[in-house]
Amino acid sequence: MAGGGYAADQGDGRRYEGGVTAFVVITCLVAAMGGLMFGYDIGISGGVTAMDSFLKPFFPHVYKKQHGNHEENMYCKFDDHVLTLFTSSLYLAALIASFFASATTRRFGRKMSMMFGGLVFLGGAILNGAAVNVAMLIVGRLMLGVGVGFANQSVPVYLSEMAPANLRGALNMGFQMAITIGILAANLINYGTSKIKSGWGWRISLGLAAVPAIIFTIGSLFLPDTPNSILERGNHEKAKKMLQKIRGTNNVDEEFQDLVDATMAAKQVEHPWKNFTGRKYRPQLIICTFIPFFQQLTGINVIMFYAPVLFKTLGFGDDASLMSAVITGVVNVVATMVSVYCVDKLGRKALFLEGGVQMIICQVLVAVIIGRVFGTGGEGEMSKSVSSLVLFLICAYVAAFAWSWGPLGWLVPSEICPLEIRSAGQATNVSVNMFFTFVIGQFFLSMLCHMKFALFLFFGGFVIIMTIFIYYFVPETKNVPIEEMNQVWKQHGFWSKYVSNDDVTARTSSPP
């Protein structure tokens, strides 16, 4: 098997005039606010489903199971497929919406997709906050899913196209940073609303999802479209002026010509989905499929979706479980900041590999501890010292994910696809991600009931496989201009056979 070394570094790509400007930083920060919606929803659902005031009216059978039979297996107290459908239905809707978002993003621009996603998400937040039955909850979650599908399709592409090559990683990770901030905000809000005695705190938790939706939607109104998107729709002069504005220089002829060449190549592709599955784009197809698949099989959503539920299952009290979720949320934000600082210095691959090794160690240790305390019968009680150790290991696991697979799972697929297949590539990334997020969200509590502590070993096994995949098959892409990515594939030990010399020459030899 061919090795996947560091194929491209700072000197391998063409250096364009200009640099990072205040304008491009501000636009990227505003666009990244789409991550707030996604993150808030990831964090809010687990806390709400752990609240008795929410379970009593909507899922009374789960409430009775949790409080009625104290001899019941600890692993199975929350095992209910309708309850998990409340969480996972969003991701099924996002999966379907991502394909429509691909066409919208390509035809009407990244900005239009972001605005539409924000509006639909806002409607879902209002419906959830006002819900009086399970049907309203599920419909609201489906609307949230449509919003997430459109935002996750358009925002990473927008950020990759706006950012200069040497800062593409850091600026693109603004999306992941916003996701982590959204998760932390949701955990803090859940902790506060759980204290409301009258029992309507869950409505505040769900309804406040409208806040990031409003921020994102209004912000999208004022965002410019990317030069790539403007060129796709045929306005060369406007695209060049936008490129000059975001690069802070009038001397953008070389970069602009590369964008024009890429746009012309893209317009010759009548069926981007059909071309995306062809041999020429095999590296992009494999990576845009396997990275989101593996990202979800890390088991991160076990923590992010169901952190309060998981901690209660492990014997933490109500307040302790919610506070533990807040702690993991803080770790998530801080570790993502580490990634923002390091990604364009250390590169993508180093972070992927280190994060993988750290996650494997933490998952194995958590499985061993839970197995020793609860065994397979689910009976036992954790001491405070053991609980603290489990919380520490989970935080170390979250940190590893937050500076590796979390942000890089969105960054790498968004930056490796040429313009002609970029929308199709990102749609594949989002749809695979959402499908397996749905699967994990829907079946995790049932898997926990049946697999018990071995579930952590199950996810750890996948982390081993995906770390090997990264080592052999994912090249380094830091500081490579997005339109010159074919050079990366040509220099890679395994993928070079899929990229011809003509493909590389066509991208790099055009005169300024």
Solvent accessible surface area in square Angstrom, and as a share of the most:
residue,aa,sasa,rsa
1,M,168,0.75
2,A,35,0.27
3,G,43,0.41
4,G,5,0.05
5,G,44,0.42
6,Y,124,0.47
7,A,15,0.12
8,A,1,0.01
9,D,71,0.37
10,Q,87,0.39
11,G,59,0.57
12,D,59,0.31
13,G,9,0.09
14,R,52,0.19
15,R,164,0.60
16,Y,49,0.19
17,E,97,0.44
18,G,44,0.42
19,G,29,0.28
20,V,70,0.40
21,T,29,0.17
22,A,76,0.59
23,F,56,0.23
24,V,0,0.00
25,V,49,0.28
26,I,104,0.53
27,T,8,0.05
28,C,2,0.01
29,L,94,0.47
30,V,44,0.25
31,A,0,0.00
32,A,1,0.01
33,M,52,0.23
34,G,0,0.00
35,G,0,0.00
36,L,27,0.13
37,M,1,0.00
38,F,12,0.05
39,G,0,0.00
40,Y,9,0.03
41,D,2,0.01
42,I,13,0.07
43,G,1,0.01
44,I,3,0.01
45,S,0,0.00
46,G,0,0.00
47,G,0,0.00
48,V,0,0.00
49,T,1,0.01
50,A,10,0.08
51,M,13,0.06
52,D,40,0.21
53,S,37,0.24
54,F,0,0.00
55,L,0,0.00
56,K,107,0.45
57,P,85,0.53
58,F,17,0.07
59,F,1,0.00
60,P,60,0.38
61,H,91,0.41
62,V,0,0.00
63,Y,52,0.20
64,K,141,0.60
65,K,58,0.24
66,Q,19,0.09
67,H,75,0.33
68,G,54,0.52
69,N,81,0.42
70,H,149,0.66
71,E,148,0.66
72,E,43,0.19
73,N,35,0.18
74,M,38,0.17
75,Y,6,0.02
76,C,19,0.12
77,K,22,0.09
78,F,7,0.03
79,D,34,0.18
80,D,23,0.12
81,H,88,0.39
82,V,71,0.41
83,L,2,0.01
84,T,2,0.01
85,L,63,0.31
86,F,0,0.00
87,T,0,0.00
88,S,0,0.00
89,S,3,0.02
90,L,0,0.00
91,Y,1,0.00
92,L,65,0.32
93,A,11,0.09
94,A,0,0.00
95,L,29,0.14
96,I,99,0.50
97,A,6,0.05
98,S,0,0.00
99,F,94,0.39
100,F,136,0.57
101,A,0,0.00
102,S,5,0.03
103,A,65,0.50
104,T,28,0.17
105,T,0,0.00
106,R,60,0.22
107,R,173,0.63
108,F,109,0.45
109,G,0,0.00
110,R,1,0.00
111,K,51,0.21
112,M,93,0.42
113,S,0,0.00
114,M,0,0.00
115,M,36,0.16
116,F,91,0.38
117,G,0,0.00
118,G,0,0.00
119,L,98,0.49
120,V,27,0.16
121,F,0,0.00
122,L,40,0.20
123,G,24,0.23
124,G,0,0.00
125,A,0,0.00
126,I,108,0.55
127,L,48,0.24
128,N,1,0.00
129,G,15,0.14
130,A,55,0.43
131,A,0,0.00
132,V,105,0.60
133,N,69,0.35
134,V,45,0.26
135,A,65,0.51
136,M,49,0.22
137,L,0,0.00
138,I,28,0.14
139,V,73,0.42
140,G,0,0.00
141,R,0,0.00
142,L,67,0.33
143,M,64,0.28
144,L,4,0.02
145,G,0,0.00
146,V,43,0.25
147,G,0,0.00
148,V,1,0.00
149,G,0,0.00
150,F,12,0.05
151,A,1,0.01
152,N,0,0.00
153,Q,0,0.00
154,S,0,0.00
155,V,0,0.00
156,P,0,0.00
157,V,1,0.00
158,Y,0,0.00
159,L,0,0.00
160,S,1,0.01
161,E,8,0.04
162,M,0,0.00
163,A,5,0.04
164,P,11,0.07
165,A,24,0.18
166,N,79,0.41
167,L,53,0.26
168,R,1,0.00
169,G,0,0.00
170,A,22,0.17
171,L,25,0.12
172,N,2,0.01
173,M,2,0.01
174,G,15,0.14
175,F,1,0.00
176,Q,10,0.05
177,M,32,0.14
178,A,1,0.01
179,I,7,0.04
180,T,0,0.00
181,I,75,0.38
182,G,1,0.01
183,I,5,0.02
184,L,31,0.15
185,A,36,0.28
186,A,0,0.00
187,N,11,0.06
188,L,93,0.46
189,I,45,0.23
190,N,1,0.01
191,Y,60,0.23
192,G,39,0.38
193,T,11,0.06
194,S,42,0.27
195,K,88,0.37
196,I,51,0.26
197,K,199,0.84
198,S,81,0.52
199,G,22,0.21
200,W,122,0.43
201,G,2,0.01
202,W,9,0.03
203,R,78,0.28
204,I,57,0.29
205,S,0,0.00
206,L,5,0.03
207,G,23,0.22
208,L,62,0.31
209,A,3,0.03
210,A,16,0.12
211,V,74,0.43
212,P,10,0.06
213,A,0,0.00
214,I,78,0.39
215,I,81,0.41
216,F,1,0.00
217,T,13,0.08
218,I,90,0.46
219,G,13,0.13
220,S,0,0.00
221,L,90,0.45
222,F,165,0.69
223,L,7,0.03
224,P,23,0.14
225,D,20,0.10
226,T,0,0.00
227,P,1,0.00
228,N,4,0.02
229,S,1,0.00
230,I,8,0.04
231,L,0,0.00
232,E,27,0.12
233,R,112,0.41
234,G,42,0.41
235,N,71,0.36
236,H,86,0.38
237,E,110,0.49
238,K,110,0.47
239,A,0,0.00
240,K,56,0.24
241,K,125,0.53
242,M,26,0.11
243,L,1,0.01
244,Q,42,0.19
245,K,115,0.49
246,I,0,0.00
247,R,13,0.05
248,G,56,0.54
249,T,34,0.20
250,N,121,0.62
251,N,83,0.43
252,V,3,0.02
253,D,64,0.33
254,E,61,0.27
255,E,15,0.07
256,F,24,0.10
257,Q,52,0.23
258,D,5,0.02
259,L,9,0.04
260,V,15,0.09
261,D,32,0.17
262,A,1,0.01
263,T,4,0.02
264,M,109,0.49
265,A,34,0.27
266,A,2,0.02
267,K,113,0.48
268,Q,141,0.63
269,V,23,0.13
270,E,143,0.64
271,H,111,0.49
272,P,23,0.14
273,W,97,0.34
274,K,150,0.64
275,N,54,0.28
276,F,2,0.01
277,T,77,0.45
278,G,28,0.27
279,R,134,0.49
280,K,92,0.39
281,Y,12,0.05
282,R,72,0.26
283,P,0,0.00
284,Q,3,0.01
285,L,38,0.19
286,I,45,0.23
287,I,1,0.00
288,C,0,0.00
289,T,43,0.25
290,F,77,0.32
291,I,0,0.00
292,P,0,0.00
293,F,46,0.19
294,F,9,0.04
295,Q,4,0.02
296,Q,9,0.04
297,L,11,0.05
298,T,0,0.00
299,G,3,0.03
300,I,4,0.02
301,N,8,0.04
302,V,4,0.02
303,I,5,0.03
304,M,15,0.07
305,F,0,0.00
306,Y,3,0.01
307,A,5,0.04
308,P,3,0.02
309,V,1,0.00
310,L,1,0.00
311,F,1,0.00
312,K,26,0.11
313,T,6,0.03
314,L,3,0.01
315,G,47,0.46
316,F,26,0.11
317,G,44,0.42
318,D,79,0.41
319,D,72,0.37
320,A,47,0.36
321,S,0,0.00
322,L,12,0.06
323,M,75,0.34
324,S,5,0.03
325,A,1,0.01
326,V,10,0.06
327,I,66,0.34
328,T,2,0.01
329,G,0,0.00
330,V,70,0.40
331,V,38,0.22
332,N,4,0.02
333,V,20,0.12
334,V,82,0.47
335,A,4,0.03
336,T,0,0.00
337,M,110,0.49
338,V,60,0.35
339,S,0,0.00
340,V,45,0.26
341,Y,145,0.55
342,C,20,0.12
343,V,0,0.00
344,D,20,0.10
345,K,121,0.51
346,L,101,0.50
347,G,0,0.00
348,R,1,0.00
349,K,4,0.02
350,A,34,0.27
351,L,11,0.06
352,F,1,0.00
353,L,38,0.19
354,E,81,0.36
355,G,0,0.00
356,G,0,0.00
357,V,79,0.46
358,Q,40,0.18
359,M,0,0.00
360,I,33,0.17
361,I,97,0.49
362,C,6,0.04
363,Q,9,0.04
364,V,62,0.35
365,L,79,0.39
366,V,5,0.03
367,A,1,0.01
368,V,76,0.44
369,I,25,0.13
370,I,1,0.01
371,G,14,0.14
372,R,203,0.74
373,V,37,0.21
374,F,7,0.03
375,G,26,0.25
376,T,95,0.55
377,G,43,0.41
378,G,0,0.00
379,E,123,0.55
380,G,45,0.43
381,E,156,0.70
382,M,19,0.08
383,S,59,0.38
384,K,183,0.78
385,S,83,0.54
386,V,43,0.25
387,S,19,0.12
388,S,68,0.44
389,L,84,0.42
390,V,0,0.00
391,L,28,0.14
392,F,130,0.54
393,L,12,0.06
394,I,3,0.02
395,C,16,0.09
396,A,23,0.17
397,Y,12,0.04
398,V,0,0.00
399,A,12,0.09
400,A,0,0.00
401,F,15,0.06
402,A,0,0.00
403,W,52,0.18
404,S,0,0.00
405,W,0,0.00
406,G,1,0.01
407,P,2,0.01
408,L,0,0.00
409,G,0,0.00
410,W,9,0.03
411,L,0,0.00
412,V,1,0.01
413,P,1,0.01
414,S,1,0.01
415,E,0,0.00
416,I,1,0.00
417,C,1,0.00
418,P,9,0.06
419,L,2,0.01
420,E,3,0.01
421,I,0,0.00
422,R,3,0.01
423,S,5,0.03
424,A,1,0.01
425,G,0,0.00
426,Q,2,0.01
427,A,0,0.00
428,T,16,0.09
429,N,0,0.00
430,V,0,0.00
431,S,7,0.04
432,V,25,0.14
433,N,2,0.01
434,M,0,0.00
435,F,85,0.35
436,F,50,0.21
437,T,3,0.01
438,F,34,0.14
439,V,41,0.23
440,I,6,0.03
441,G,0,0.00
442,Q,15,0.07
443,F,87,0.36
444,F,0,0.00
445,L,5,0.03
446,S,18,0.11
447,M,40,0.18
448,L,5,0.02
449,C,18,0.11
450,H,133,0.59
451,M,66,0.30
452,K,39,0.16
453,F,52,0.22
454,A,36,0.28
455,L,1,0.01
456,F,15,0.06
457,L,81,0.40
458,F,72,0.30
459,F,4,0.02
460,G,3,0.03
461,G,29,0.28
462,F,49,0.20
463,V,0,0.00
464,I,82,0.42
465,I,94,0.48
466,M,0,0.00
467,T,19,0.11
468,I,92,0.47
469,F,21,0.09
470,I,0,0.00
471,Y,116,0.44
472,Y,65,0.25
473,F,34,0.14
474,V,2,0.01
475,P,2,0.01
476,E,1,0.00
477,T,1,0.01
478,K,27,0.11
479,N,16,0.08
480,V,2,0.01
481,P,5,0.03
482,I,18,0.09
483,E,10,0.04
484,E,2,0.01
485,M,5,0.02
486,N,18,0.09
487,Q,36,0.16
488,V,0,0.00
489,W,1,0.00
490,K,68,0.29
491,Q,94,0.42
492,H,3,0.01
493,G,50,0.48
494,F,50,0.21
495,W,7,0.02
496,S,31,0.20
497,K,120,0.51
498,Y,34,0.13
499,V,7,0.04
500,S,54,0.35
501,N,105,0.54
502,D,110,0.57
503,D,26,0.14
504,V,26,0.15
505,T,72,0.42
506,A,67,0.52
507,R,28,0.10
508,T,32,0.18
509,S,72,0.47
510,S,24,0.15
511,P,99,0.62
512,P,112,0.70
